[in-house]
Amino acid sequence: MERTLLIIKPDAIQRRYVGRIVTRFEEKGFQIVALKLTQIPEKVIRRHYSAHEGKPFFEPLVRYMSAQPVVLMVVRAKGAIAVARKMMGATFGANAEPGTLRGDFAISNRFNLIHGSDSPEAAEKEIALFFKPEEIHEVADAQEGIVYDLSAGERI
């Protein structure tokens, strides 16, 4: 099983999409192992988005992401990173396919509802940035045998 970080951004909170977004991931088969509503300090946002420092959108992104609360979520699933990114859709809402979160709910380039880790390395760093180990609750998921075909004895 793979874990990834999801950040439900301020625009999604303001538009009251938190429940719909969480539901989409749960219905897909993701297990939530950590969840919190918090306002992220500017210095933490700068660290989180440091790869984009110097780009024209960096400062507006930092202001936007640190000005209001977000929902931080660690989820786990088989292939969690790739599946979550596919579910989110293209970064710019206007380019996202219908059926994706951004394709269904976003049209803006900046206000794109959700962030998801883009690699296992990024997921590990991002999860550690926002969650203490004791805040992550990995417990056996009673639905794994139903969500995943384990008939061949494959361990996930």
C-alpha positions as protocol buffer text, in pm:
chain_id: "A"
residue {
  index: 1
  type: MET
  ca { x: 0 y: 0 z: 0 }
}
residue {
  index: 2
  type: GLU
  ca { x: 117 y: 348 z: -81 }
}
residue {
  index: 3
  type: ARG
  ca { x: 47 y: 669 z: 109 }
}
residue {
  index: 4
  type: THR
  ca { x: 9 y: 1019 z: -30 }
}
residue {
  index: 5
  type: LEU
  ca { x: -65 y: 1365 z: 101 }
}
residue {
  index: 6
  type: LEU
  ca { x: -369 y: 1556 z: -17 }
}
residue {
  index: 7
  type: ILE
  ca { x: -433 y: 1921 z: 63 }
}
residue {
  index: 8
  type: ILE
  ca { x: -786 y: 2044 z: 13 }
}
residue {
  index: 9
  type: LYS
  ca { x: -719 y: 2409 z: -63 }
}
residue {
  index: 10
  type: PRO
  ca { x: -897 y: 2724 z: 64 }
}
residue {
  index: 11
  type: ASP
  ca { x: -1112 y: 2762 z: -249 }
}
residue {
  index: 12
  type: ALA
  ca { x: -1256 y: 2413 z: -201 }
}
residue {
  index: 13
  type: ILE
  ca { x: -1331 y: 2491 z: 164 }
}
residue {
  index: 14
  type: GLN
  ca { x: -1495 y: 2821 z: 75 }
}
residue {
  index: 15
  type: ARG
  ca { x: -1705 y: 2654 z: -191 }
}
residue {
  index: 16
  type: ARG
  ca { x: -1803 y: 2377 z: 55 }
}
residue {
  index: 17
  type: TYR
  ca { x: -1653 y: 2091 z: -146 }
}
residue {
  index: 18
  type: VAL
  ca { x: -1462 y: 1922 z: 138 }
}
residue {
  index: 19
  type: GLY
  ca { x: -1721 y: 1649 z: 189 }
}
residue {
  index: 20
  type: ARG
  ca { x: -1757 y: 1584 z: -182 }
}
residue {
  index: 21
  type: ILE
  ca { x: -1379 y: 1558 z: -228 }
}
residue {
  index: 22
  type: VAL
  ca { x: -1331 y: 1328 z: 71 }
}
residue {
  index: 23
  type: THR
  ca { x: -1624 y: 1115 z: -45 }
}
residue {
  index: 24
  type: ARG
  ca { x: -1474 y: 1071 z: -394 }
}
residue {
  index: 25
  type: PHE
  ca { x: -1153 y: 932 z: -244 }
}
residue {
  index: 26
  type: GLU
  ca { x: -1334 y: 706 z: -1 }
}
residue {
  index: 27
  type: GLU
  ca { x: -1567 y: 576 z: -271 }
}
residue {
  index: 28
  type: LYS
  ca { x: -1265 y: 497 z: -489 }
}
residue {
  index: 29
  type: GLY
  ca { x: -1126 y: 278 z: -208 }
}
residue {
  index: 30
  type: PHE
  ca { x: -873 y: 505 z: -40 }
}
residue {
  index: 31
  type: GLN
  ca { x: -835 y: 471 z: 335 }
}
residue {
  index: 32
  type: ILE
  ca { x: -791 y: 794 z: 532 }
}
residue {
  index: 33
  type: VAL
  ca { x: -510 y: 750 z: 785 }
}
residue {
  index: 34
  type: ALA
  ca { x: -475 y: 1115 z: 894 }
}
residue {
  index: 35
  type: LEU
  ca { x: -697 y: 1422 z: 862 }
}
residue {
  index: 36
  type: LYS
  ca { x: -696 y: 1775 z: 1002 }
}
residue {
  index: 37
  type: LEU
  ca { x: -822 y: 2126 z: 938 }
}
residue {
  index: 38
  type: THR
  ca { x: -548 y: 2383 z: 994 }
}
residue {
  index: 39
  type: GLN
  ca { x: -409 y: 2715 z: 879 }
}
residue {
  index: 40
  type: ILE
  ca { x: -55 y: 2659 z: 753 }
}
residue {
  index: 41
  type: PRO
  ca { x: 208 y: 2918 z: 851 }
}
residue {
  index: 42
  type: GLU
  ca { x: 366 y: 3107 z: 561 }
}
residue {
  index: 43
  type: LYS
  ca { x: 715 y: 2967 z: 634 }
}
residue {
  index: 44
  type: VAL
  ca { x: 581 y: 2610 z: 605 }
}
residue {
  index: 45
  type: ILE
  ca { x: 402 y: 2688 z: 277 }
}
residue {
  index: 46
  type: ARG
  ca { x: 727 y: 2837 z: 143 }
}
residue {
  index: 47
  type: ARG
  ca { x: 909 y: 2516 z: 231 }
}
residue {
  index: 48
  type: HIS
  ca { x: 634 y: 2300 z: 83 }
}
residue {
  index: 49
  type: TYR
  ca { x: 634 y: 2487 z: -250 }
}
residue {
  index: 50
  type: SER
  ca { x: 1009 y: 2568 z: -255 }
}
residue {
  index: 51
  type: ALA
  ca { x: 1055 y: 2403 z: -596 }
}
residue {
  index: 52
  type: HIS
  ca { x: 850 y: 2688 z: -742 }
}
residue {
  index: 53
  type: GLU
  ca { x: 1037 y: 2972 z: -572 }
}
residue {
  index: 54
  type: GLY
  ca { x: 1118 y: 3250 z: -819 }
}
residue {
  index: 55
  type: LYS
  ca { x: 834 y: 3160 z: -1054 }
}
residue {
  index: 56
  type: PRO
  ca { x: 572 y: 3433 z: -1116 }
}
residue {
  index: 57
  type: PHE
  ca { x: 298 y: 3242 z: -936 }
}
residue {
  index: 58
  type: PHE
  ca { x: 503 y: 3160 z: -623 }
}
residue {
  index: 59
  type: GLU
  ca { x: 425 y: 3465 z: -407 }
}
residue {
  index: 60
  type: PRO
  ca { x: 51 y: 3470 z: -487 }
}
residue {
  index: 61
  type: LEU
  ca { x: 41 y: 3095 z: -413 }
}
residue {
  index: 62
  type: VAL
  ca { x: 213 y: 3144 z: -76 }
}
residue {
  index: 63
  type: ARG
  ca { x: -30 y: 3424 z: 19 }
}
residue {
  index: 64
  type: TYR
  ca { x: -332 y: 3221 z: -93 }
}
residue {
  index: 65
  type: MET
  ca { x: -232 y: 2899 z: 82 }
}
residue {
  index: 66
  type: SER
  ca { x: -133 y: 3063 z: 411 }
}
residue {
  index: 67
  type: ALA
  ca { x: -423 y: 3309 z: 443 }
}
residue {
  index: 68
  type: GLN
  ca { x: -702 y: 3062 z: 520 }
}
residue {
  index: 69
  type: PRO
  ca { x: -746 y: 2708 z: 655 }
}
residue {
  index: 70
  type: VAL
  ca { x: -687 y: 2395 z: 450 }
}
residue {
  index: 71
  type: VAL
  ca { x: -769 y: 2030 z: 508 }
}
residue {
  index: 72
  type: LEU
  ca { x: -462 y: 1807 z: 525 }
}
residue {
  index: 73
  type: MET
  ca { x: -516 y: 1440 z: 458 }
}
residue {
  index: 74
  type: VAL
  ca { x: -297 y: 1132 z: 435 }
}
residue {
  index: 75
  type: VAL
  ca { x: -460 y: 852 z: 240 }
}
residue {
  index: 76
  type: ARG
  ca { x: -346 y: 506 z: 148 }
}
residue {
  index: 77
  type: ALA
  ca { x: -429 y: 277 z: -140 }
}
residue {
  index: 78
  type: LYS
  ca { x: -259 y: 59 z: -394 }
}
residue {
  index: 79
  type: GLY
  ca { x: -93 y: 304 z: -634 }
}
residue {
  index: 80
  type: ALA
  ca { x: -226 y: 594 z: -426 }
}
residue {
  index: 81
  type: ILE
  ca { x: -12 y: 867 z: -584 }
}
residue {
  index: 82
  type: ALA
  ca { x: -91 y: 793 z: -948 }
}
residue {
  index: 83
  type: VAL
  ca { x: -457 y: 720 z: -881 }
}
residue {
  index: 84
  type: ALA
  ca { x: -505 y: 1036 z: -672 }
}
residue {
  index: 85
  type: ARG
  ca { x: -340 y: 1254 z: -937 }
}
residue {
  index: 86
  type: LYS
  ca { x: -561 y: 1103 z: -1206 }
}
residue {
  index: 87
  type: MET
  ca { x: -867 y: 1170 z: -991 }
}
residue {
  index: 88
  type: MET
  ca { x: -759 y: 1532 z: -937 }
}
residue {
  index: 89
  type: GLY
  ca { x: -715 y: 1602 z: -1309 }
}
residue {
  index: 90
  type: ALA
  ca { x: -496 y: 1851 z: -1492 }
}
residue {
  index: 91
  type: THR
  ca { x: -351 y: 2132 z: -1279 }
}
residue {
  index: 92
  type: PHE
  ca { x: -548 y: 2404 z: -1453 }
}
residue {
  index: 93
  type: GLY
  ca { x: -920 y: 2353 z: -1404 }
}
residue {
  index: 94
  type: ALA
  ca { x: -1007 y: 2468 z: -1756 }
}
residue {
  index: 95
  type: ASN
  ca { x: -786 y: 2188 z: -1896 }
}
residue {
  index: 96
  type: ALA
  ca { x: -906 y: 1913 z: -1663 }
}
residue {
  index: 97
  type: GLU
  ca { x: -1124 y: 1636 z: -1799 }
}
residue {
  index: 98
  type: PRO
  ca { x: -1485 y: 1602 z: -1682 }
}
residue {
  index: 99
  type: GLY
  ca { x: -1508 y: 1334 z: -1415 }
}
residue {
  index: 100
  type: THR
  ca { x: -1195 y: 1458 z: -1238 }
}
residue {
  index: 101
  type: LEU
  ca { x: -1220 y: 1681 z: -932 }
}
residue {
  index: 102
  type: ARG
  ca { x: -1079 y: 1981 z: -1114 }
}
residue {
  index: 103
  type: GLY
  ca { x: -1272 y: 1900 z: -1430 }
}
residue {
  index: 104
  type: ASP
  ca { x: -1596 y: 1892 z: -1237 }
}
residue {
  index: 105
  type: PHE
  ca { x: -1541 y: 2175 z: -989 }
}
residue {
  index: 106
  type: ALA
  ca { x: -1263 y: 2412 z: -1107 }
}
residue {
  index: 107
  type: ILE
  ca { x: -1199 y: 2647 z: -1397 }
}
residue {
  index: 108
  type: SER
  ca { x: -922 y: 2868 z: -1256 }
}
residue {
  index: 109
  type: ASN
  ca { x: -549 y: 2818 z: -1298 }
}
residue {
  index: 110
  type: ARG
  ca { x: -469 y: 2933 z: -945 }
}
residue {
  index: 111
  type: PHE
  ca { x: -774 y: 2812 z: -757 }
}
residue {
  index: 112
  type: ASN
  ca { x: -755 y: 2442 z: -838 }
}
residue {
  index: 113
  type: LEU
  ca { x: -909 y: 2289 z: -522 }
}
residue {
  index: 114
  type: ILE
  ca { x: -653 y: 2026 z: -426 }
}
residue {
  index: 115
  type: HIS
  ca { x: -285 y: 1936 z: -405 }
}
residue {
  index: 116
  type: GLY
  ca { x: -151 y: 1582 z: -421 }
}
residue {
  index: 117
  type: SER
  ca { x: 203 y: 1452 z: -389 }
}
residue {
  index: 118
  type: ASP
  ca { x: 365 y: 1381 z: -726 }
}
residue {
  index: 119
  type: SER
  ca { x: 608 y: 1102 z: -630 }
}
residue {
  index: 120
  type: PRO
  ca { x: 680 y: 861 z: -343 }
}
residue {
  index: 121
  type: GLU
  ca { x: 972 y: 1081 z: -237 }
}
residue {
  index: 122
  type: ALA
  ca { x: 755 y: 1394 z: -236 }
}
residue {
  index: 123
  type: ALA
  ca { x: 479 y: 1213 z: -47 }
}
residue {
  index: 124
  type: GLU
  ca { x: 721 y: 1105 z: 225 }
}
residue {
  index: 125
  type: LYS
  ca { x: 860 y: 1460 z: 266 }
}
residue {
  index: 126
  type: GLU
  ca { x: 519 y: 1627 z: 250 }
}
residue {
  index: 127
  type: ILE
  ca { x: 359 y: 1390 z: 499 }
}
residue {
  index: 128
  type: ALA
  ca { x: 649 y: 1449 z: 741 }
}
residue {
  index: 129
  type: LEU
  ca { x: 616 y: 1827 z: 695 }
}
residue {
  index: 130
  type: PHE
  ca { x: 250 y: 1834 z: 797 }
}
residue {
  index: 131
  type: PHE
  ca { x: 200 y: 1533 z: 1027 }
}
residue {
  index: 132
  type: LYS
  ca { x: 378 y: 1391 z: 1329 }
}
residue {
  index: 133
  type: PRO
  ca { x: 414 y: 1012 z: 1317 }
}
residue {
  index: 134
  type: GLU
  ca { x: 165 y: 973 z: 1603 }
}
residue {
  index: 135
  type: GLU
  ca { x: -100 y: 1160 z: 1400 }
}
residue {
  index: 136
  type: ILE
  ca { x: -104 y: 889 z: 1132 }
}
residue {
  index: 137
  type: HIS
  ca { x: -322 y: 592 z: 1215 }
}
residue {
  index: 138
  type: GLU
  ca { x: -256 y: 296 z: 989 }
}
residue {
  index: 139
  type: VAL
  ca { x: -494 y: 23 z: 1090 }
}
residue {
  index: 140
  type: ALA
  ca { x: -601 y: -288 z: 907 }
}
residue {
  index: 141
  type: ASP
  ca { x: -863 y: -201 z: 649 }
}
residue {
  index: 142
  type: ALA
  ca { x: -1145 y: -453 z: 667 }
}
residue {
  index: 143
  type: GLN
  ca { x: -1248 y: -364 z: 310 }
}
residue {
  index: 144
  type: GLU
  ca { x: -916 y: -447 z: 139 }
}
residue {
  index: 145
  type: GLY
  ca { x: -1036 y: -788 z: 32 }
}
residue {
  index: 146
  type: ILE
  ca { x: -1340 y: -631 z: -132 }
}
residue {
  index: 147
  type: VAL
  ca { x: -1165 y: -326 z: -281 }
}
residue {
  index: 148
  type: TYR
  ca { x: -871 y: -526 z: -419 }
}
residue {
  index: 149
  type: ASP
  ca { x: -883 y: -870 z: -575 }
}
residue {
  index: 150
  type: LEU
  ca { x: -683 y: -1077 z: -330 }
}
residue {
  index: 151
  type: SER
  ca { x: -800 y: -1411 z: -470 }
}
residue {
  index: 152
  type: ALA
  ca { x: -453 y: -1492 z: -605 }
}
residue {
  index: 153
  type: GLY
  ca { x: -302 y: -1438 z: -260 }
}
residue {
  index: 154
  type: GLU
  ca { x: -135 y: -1111 z: -359 }
}
residue {
  index: 155
  type: ARG
  ca { x: -29 y: -899 z: -62 }
}
residue {
  index: 156
  type: ILE
  ca { x: -75 y: -528 z: -106 }
}
